[in-house]
Amino acid sequence: MRQAYRLVVCLLAVFGTLAFVGQAEAQDRLRISGRQLAFNRERSTEFSRSFSPGNNSNMPTRNNIAHREREFKAQLEASLYGAIRDRLGAPYRSGGTDDRGYDCSGFVWRVFQEVGIDLTRASARSLWNSLPKATADEESEFGTLVFFEGLTHVGIVRDGYSFYHSSTSQGVIRSFYTGYWGGKVIGYRRVPLPRIREANRR
């Protein structure tokens, strides 16, 4: 009996120690995770402050503005893509600028207008003559305008392989430069995008 009693006492002592150690470890993990959470919140707050208008305490002003300019451009391009996507499949209509149908320049004008870029409603030839020439890098950049032989047709570059436009036979579609269209490209023009400081003044 005495040995059994001692065994029970020993087992209780061992389990009690294990329970205490487990509880201590759990509390330590809780304290560590709490400190980590506080640290993450602090870093998140610092990051947010660094990109707040007028605050340059955590980052040089030039870097701050450049970062915000890139974000602003990305948002504009995402909006432009959405405006184009919403019109895919719309019919062709001579002189058309709404969802009843678009001609090529009417389609270009409408999607840029929808994202707040005041592109002049004009023919493909007028756009060619009034907009700045795209650089070699910009020729394959989304949002660049691509022009075709005779300056009677214009589209919006998607990438180095394709573009969006309103075709007389198929309406608003994505086409590729392979085949018919590739042989008719005569050049590219870039629509000037507003800078973030200009947009903030609106």
ZIQUIRA-V373903 format. One record per residue. N is the residue number from 1. RES is the residue in three letters. D_FIRST is the distance of its C-alpha to the first C-alpha in Angstrom with 2 decimals. Layout:
((N:RES:D_FIRST) (N:RES:D_FIRST))
This chain:
((1:MET:0.00) (2:ARG:3.77) (3:GLN:5.42) (4:ALA:5.06) (5:TYR:6.09) (6:ARG:8.62) (7:LEU:9.81) (8:VAL:10.56) (9:VAL:12.31) (10:CYS:14.21) (11:LEU:15.32) (12:LEU:16.52) (13:ALA:18.37) (14:VAL:20.00) (15:PHE:21.12) (16:GLY:22.37) (17:THR:24.38) (18:LEU:25.81) (19:ALA:26.81) (20:PHE:28.48) (21:VAL:30.28) (22:GLY:31.44) (23:GLN:32.70) (24:ALA:34.49) (25:GLU:36.08) (26:ALA:37.25) (27:GLN:38.76) (28:ASP:40.47) (29:ARG:41.90) (30:LEU:43.11) (31:ARG:44.77) (32:ILE:46.36) (33:SER:47.63) (34:GLY:48.96) (35:ARG:50.83) (36:GLN:52.10) (37:LEU:53.31) (38:ALA:55.07) (39:PHE:56.61) (40:ASN:57.81) (41:ARG:59.32) (42:GLU:61.05) (43:ARG:62.48) (44:SER:63.59) (45:THR:65.31) (46:GLU:67.01) (47:PHE:68.23) (48:SER:69.62) (49:ARG:71.36) (50:SER:72.90) (51:PHE:74.79) (52:SER:75.78) (53:PRO:79.58) (54:GLY:80.83) (55:ASN:77.62) (56:ASN:77.82) (57:SER:75.31) (58:ASN:72.91) (59:MET:75.46) (60:PRO:79.10) (61:THR:81.47) (62:ARG:83.05) (63:ASN:79.75) (64:ASN:78.70) (65:ILE:81.96) (66:ALA:81.88) (67:HIS:78.40) (68:ARG:79.45) (69:GLU:82.68) (70:ARG:80.72) (71:GLU:78.45) (72:PHE:81.52) (73:LYS:83.33) (74:ALA:80.33) (75:GLN:80.23) (76:LEU:83.98) (77:GLU:83.73) (78:ALA:80.87) (79:SER:83.01) (80:LEU:86.03) (81:TYR:84.10) (82:GLY:82.96) (83:ALA:86.56) (84:ILE:87.74) (85:ARG:84.97) (86:ASP:85.78) (87:ARG:89.37) (88:LEU:88.84) (89:GLY:90.75) (90:ALA:93.18) (91:PRO:96.74) (92:TYR:99.62) (93:ARG:102.29) (94:SER:105.26) (95:GLY:105.02) (96:GLY:101.65) (97:THR:99.10) (98:ASP:96.67) (99:ASP:94.51) (100:ARG:97.56) (101:GLY:98.25) (102:TYR:98.67) (103:ASP:101.16) (104:CYS:99.91) (105:SER:100.69) (106:GLY:99.70) (107:PHE:96.24) (108:VAL:95.89) (109:TRP:97.14) (110:ARG:94.84) (111:VAL:91.54) (112:PHE:92.31) (113:GLN:93.42) (114:GLU:90.16) (115:VAL:88.15) (116:GLY:90.53) (117:ILE:92.77) (118:ASP:96.42) (119:LEU:97.95) (120:THR:101.61) (121:ARG:102.43) (122:ALA:104.86) (123:SER:105.92) (124:ALA:104.37) (125:ARG:107.42) (126:SER:107.19) (127:LEU:103.49) (128:TRP:104.31) (129:ASN:107.01) (130:SER:105.07) (131:LEU:101.57) (132:PRO:100.61) (133:LYS:100.28) (134:ALA:96.71) (135:THR:95.57) (136:ALA:94.57) (137:ASP:90.86) (138:GLU:91.51) (139:GLU:93.27) (140:SER:89.96) (141:GLU:88.17) (142:PHE:87.25) (143:GLY:89.77) (144:THR:92.76) (145:LEU:95.86) (146:VAL:97.36) (147:PHE:101.06) (148:PHE:103.03) (149:GLU:106.50) (150:GLY:109.28) (151:LEU:107.03) (152:THR:106.81) (153:HIS:103.07) (154:VAL:99.97) (155:GLY:96.22) (156:ILE:92.98) (157:VAL:91.19) (158:ARG:87.65) (159:ASP:87.06) (160:GLY:88.98) (161:TYR:89.28) (162:SER:90.02) (163:PHE:91.40) (164:TYR:91.64) (165:HIS:95.01) (166:SER:96.96) (167:SER:98.77) (168:THR:101.90) (169:SER:100.70) (170:GLN:96.96) (171:GLY:96.40) (172:VAL:93.57) (173:ILE:91.70) (174:ARG:90.11) (175:SER:92.38) (176:PHE:92.08) (177:TYR:94.53) (178:THR:94.79) (179:GLY:97.91) (180:TYR:100.38) (181:TRP:99.06) (182:GLY:98.30) (183:GLY:101.94) (184:LYS:103.15) (185:VAL:101.12) (186:ILE:103.48) (187:GLY:101.15) (188:TYR:98.53) (189:ARG:98.52) (190:ARG:95.69) (191:VAL:95.22) (192:PRO:94.50) (193:LEU:91.14) (194:PRO:90.78) (195:ARG:88.81) (196:ILE:85.87) (197:ARG:87.83) (198:GLU:90.64) (199:ALA:88.25) (200:ASN:86.57) (201:ARG:89.98) (202:ARG:90.55))
